[in-house]
Amino acid sequence: MTIPIRLQEVPLARIDLAEAAWEMAAGADLDRLTASLREVGLLNPPWLRTQPGGQRFRVVTGSRRLKAAADLGWQEITVRLAPEGAPDFYCLLVHLIDNAFTRGFNLREQADLAARLLTHCDRETVAARYLPYLGLPPSQAFLSRLVKTAGLEAPWQELAASGRLALTAAARLADWDPAARAAAWPFLDSLRLSQSKQEELLDQVALLARREGLSPAAVLARDELRRALTDPDRTPQERTEMVRRRLYAQVYPRLSAAREAFETVLARLGWKLTPRFRLHPPAVFEGPDFHLEIKFRDAPELQQLLAEIDRLTRQEEFADLTRG
């Protein structure tokens, strides 16, 4: 569908930016955009549509450009004005495609746009035709996760906009009840977790909840997890690892105990004194094979490390440790 458009000078004071405030809040600061407007002017005019009454304008796309122009003190700006009667779907596509080729979208925007597209198209069309504009594969699975993400509460939306909530984790959270999501919030908000570690935390909590007949909220309320999360004497990285270790110990108590005993003996024997070599036990402590990792820069260092390893392996307790 092609609709004729026209360029027009519009006073900034007559543009309603409040409706597009979420778009501006979701992105990075405007310093580079402001500098660009100052140096070379407006290269890509924003799109507006006329409000009922014809005196004010609604933003279709380009709210960051409008905010940057206002910060520079501009009184008027050149815009592309969609004609009256332009369908909502057309304006939605203008916003989608304009941003897809200029800045891309964060997760909150991806989820919001996917949900809005589904009010106009079937799921197959949205997945196949429009998810690539959002920077995502044309997959029904991705679309389902986006729809779930779009239904999360405002704090989660903000976390998604900041890039600190993964799509897979957001979809898992959407399957939890509101109380469970509220209990998970301090963990996902304060711990810096990669996508895989977010999934790991949520999956382990869900597993414990099913195994013990509890809610995820009850699992996350346990004192040992809360203490690990808020320990003031540890760095954020240390708190993250402590939470993960304590969850792991609850999910796999015997394996965790075996690993801790193994690490304790290695430390007592002196294997922890240098980061240049590491001894790893058999996978899940089953099987005969240990794994030795050595880092060295040159032949003399390797010879020195091998001599130290030879000394350590001659200890009787080490023989007991590796005998199984």
N, C-alpha and C positions, 0 to 999 in steps of 0.2 A: 504494500500500500504506500503510495507516495502522496504526500500532502504539501502543497506549496507553502513556503515559509518566507518571512521577510525580516530584514534587519531593522532595528528601531532603537533610538536613544531613549532610555528610561531613567528617571530619577531614582537613585538608590533608596530614597526614603519611601517610595511607593512599592517596594518589594518586600513581601512577607518572608523573612528568613527564619522565623521561629519554627515553621513546619519542617524545615530542613536542618534544624539544629543537630539532630542525631548524626547526620552525615558529616558535619564539620567536627563534631566531638570524636568521631571514630577514627579520624585520620591523624597523620603527623602534624607538627606545627606548620604554620603557613610561611615561614621565613623565606624559603626558596621561591615559593610562588609569588610572594610580595616583591622579592628582588627582581623576578622576571617581569612583573608588570611595570615596575619602576624603570627597568632598563629598556625594554622593547615594546611595552604596551600589551594590550590584550590580543592574543593570537587566535583564541578559540572562544567566541562569545558564548555565554551561558544561554540556556533555553528557559523561557518563561511561558506561562499561559495566563490569560486574563481572568481575574476573579469576577464573580457576578457583580454587575454594576459598572464594570469597566474602568474603575479608578485605581485598583491595586492589582498586583501580579503575584502569582505563585511560582515557586521554583520547580522546574522540571528536572534540570541538572545544572551543575556548576555553582553550588553554594559556596565552595571554597574560593572560587574566583571572585564571587560577589563579596565575601567577607574580606578578602585581601584588598580589594578595591576600596571598600569602606575604610579599612585600616590606613590606607594611603590618603584618605581624605577626598576621594573622588565624589563628586556630586551626581554625576550621571555615568551610565555605562551602556555600551552597545550590546544588545541582546538579540538572539533569534526568538521571535515571537511566534509560537504555534497558533494557527488560526482558531477562531472559535469553532467548537464542534469537533476538534481533534479528539479521537477516542482515548480513553485512559490507557488502553493497552499500547497504543502508539507512543504515548508519552513515556510509559514505562520502558519500552524498548529503546527510546532515545536515551534515557538515563543509563540503561544497561550498557548499550554499545558505546556511548560517549566515554564512560569511565573504564570500560574494558580495554580500550586502546590508549588510555592516558595514564591511569594510576592503578588499576586493579581494585580488588575488594578484600576487606578483612572478613573473618568468619561471620560476624554478626550481620554484615551487609549481604554476604552470600545467602545466609539462611532467610533473611527478610525478603530478598529479591526472589528466591525460589518459592517462598510461600505466596508472594504476590503474583508471580507468573502462573501458579496453579489455579488462581481465580479466573484465568483467561484461557488456559490450555490444559489438555490432559497430561498425565504424568509422563507418558512416553514421549510426547513432543517436548516437554520441558527438559527431560533428561537428555534426549538426543540432540536437540537444536540449541538449547540455551545454557546448559551447564558449562560447555566449553567457554562461553563468554565470561563465566564466573571463575575461570581458571581451573575447572574441575573436569574429570573424565565424564563422558556421557553415560553415566551409570545410574540405574534405578536405586542401587544400594546407597550411593552418595546422596541422591535426592531424598530418600527416606531419612537419612541422618540429618540433613539440612532442615527438613520439616520438623523433626523432633527438636532440633536446636532452636528453631524459631519460637517454640512454645515455652522455653525456659524463662525464669524470672529475670527481672532487670539486672540484678548483680551479676548473674551468669552471662547475660548479654554483654555487659561491660567488659567482663573478663575475656570473652570471645573477641570483642573488638580490639582489645589490647594485644592479642596474639598469644595469650597465656592459657587458653583453653583449646584443646585439640577437638576436632570434629568427632572423632570416635569416642572420646571421653564425654563430650556433650550429649551424644546420643545415648550413652549408658546412663547418664544422670537423668535424662528425660524419662527413663523407664522406672526411676525410683519415685517414691511418694515425696511430697513437699518437705516432710519432717526429715527424711533421710538426706535430701539435698541440702537442707539447712545445716545438718550435722557435718556434711562433707565440705561445706563452704570454707571453714577456717583452714582446712588442709590444702585444698586446691588454690586458695587465695594466697596463703603465706609461703607454701613450699614451691620452689622452682623445679617443676617436674617436666621432663620431656614427654612427648606423646606416649611412648611406650611405658614410661613410669606412671603416668596418669592412668593408663589402662590397667597396669599392674595393680595399683592401689585400689581402684574401684572393683576390679575382679576379685581380689583377695578379700575385700570387705564383704562382697556379695556371697562369696563361697563360705566364709565364716558364718554369715547370717543364716544361710540355708542349712549348713551342717548343724548349727546349734539351736535352730528354731527361734532366732532373734530377728530383729529388724536391723538394717544397716546403721540406723541411728544409734541403736544400743551398742553395736560393735565399736563405732567411732567414739562413743562416750566413755570408753574404758580409760581408767586412770593412767595406765602405762602409756597409752597413745597420746593422751592429752598432755602428760608431763613431757614426753619427748617433743611434742609440737611446740611447747611454750618455754622450754628450758632456757633461762636467760644466760646461762654460762656457756652455751654452745653457739657456734656460728650458724647462719642459715643452712649452709651445706651440711654441717654436722647434725642439725635437727632433721633435715631431710633423710639422711642415712639412718638416723636412729629410729624414725618412724617406720621406714622400710624394713629395718631389721626386726623390729618388734612385731610388725604385722607378719613377716615371714616366719618368725618363731611361733606365732599362733597358728598359722596355716600348716606349717610343717614342723611340729615340735621335735620329733626325733631326729630328723635331718638337721635341723638348726642346732640341736644339742651336740650332734656329732661334729658338725662344722666348727662350733665354738671350741670343743675339746681339742680338735686338730690344730686350730689356730693357737690355742693356749700352749700346747706342747711345742709347736714351732717357735713361738716367741721365747719360751724358756730355754730352748736349745740354741738360740742365737740366729735362727733363720730370718728373723725380722730386722736384723741390724743393717742390712743394706738393701736399697731398692733395685739393685742391679740384677738380682735373680729372685725368682719366686717359685715355690713348689706348690702345685695344685693337686688335690686328691682326685681319685677316680670320680667320674660323674655320679652324683647322688650317693657317693661312697659305696658303689657297687662295681665290681670288676677289679682286675689286678693292676691296671696301669695308672701310674702317677704321671704328671706332666711337669717338666722343669723348664722354666722360661729364663733365658739369660740375655742381658743387654750388655754389649761391650763396644768400645770404640776402635780398639786395635789389638794386636796379638799380645802385647805385654799385659793389658788389662784382662784379656780372656784367660791368660795363664794364671794370673793372680786370683781371679774368680774361681777357676777350676781347682786351684789349690785349697781355697777356703771351703769350697763344696766338699772336696775330699776329706778335709778335717772334720766337717760337720757330720758327714755320713758315717764316720767311724764311731760315733757315739752310740752306746748300747741302747739308750732310749729311742734313738732314731730308728734303729733296727726293729724295735718293738712296734713303733708307730707305723712302719711300712709293711710289717709282716701280716697285718690284717688279723 
